[in-house]
Amino acid sequence: MDGSSTDETRELLIGTWVGVAMIVEMLIEQGLVSREDLLLLLSRAQMAAPDRRSTALAGLRLLVERGFA
């Protein structure tokens, strides 16, 4: 993979994390899900995830922990 493809992939991944975090924040604000419950589920998913998927879930969990407001 060349540098350009790597940069595009990285930007897509980060954009996806941010997009999901924004949607999650809206769900939390509307009271449809609690941050604590969601963080617990993300932690459980991270522990169960193989290989690099665990890292992706950790990144998403970090965004949810910090809040996106």
N, C-alpha and C positions, 0 to 999 in steps of 0.2 A: 504494500500500500504506500503510495507516495504521500508527501506532506500535505498536499492539498486535500486529498481524500480523508486523511486523518483529521485535519482541521474541520472539514465539513461534518464528519461523523461526530466529533466532539461537540460542535455547535448544535447539531440535531439532538444529541443526548441531553445537553444542558437545557435546551429549549423545551424538551419533553418534560424534564424534571420540573422546570419552572411552571409550565402550563398545568401540569397535574397539581402542583402545590397551590396555584391560584384557584383552581376548581375546589380543592379540598378546603381552602380558607373560606370560600363562599359557602360551602356546605356547613362548616363550623359556625360561621356568622349567622346562618339561617336556623341554627339549632338542629340540623338534621343528623349530625354526628358530633360526638364530643372529641376534643383533641386527645384526651387521655386514652379513650378507647381506640382511636385510630393509631396512636403511637404504640399501644400495646400490640395491636394486630401487625403493624409494620415490623416491630421487633421480633415477633414470632415468625413472620415470613422471612425476615433476614436470617434468623438462625437456621431455618429449614432450607434456605436456598443454596443450591450448589454454586461453586466457582464464583465467577464475577458478578452473578446476579445479586449476590449478597452485598457487594460493593455498591451496586446501583440502588438497592433498597436502603442502604445506609445513607446515601446521598439524599434520597427523597425524605427519609425520616428526619434528617437534619434540617431540611427546609421546612418541614411541618412543625418541628420543635420550635424553630425560631419565629414562625408565623410569617405571613407574606403581606400583611396589611401595610 
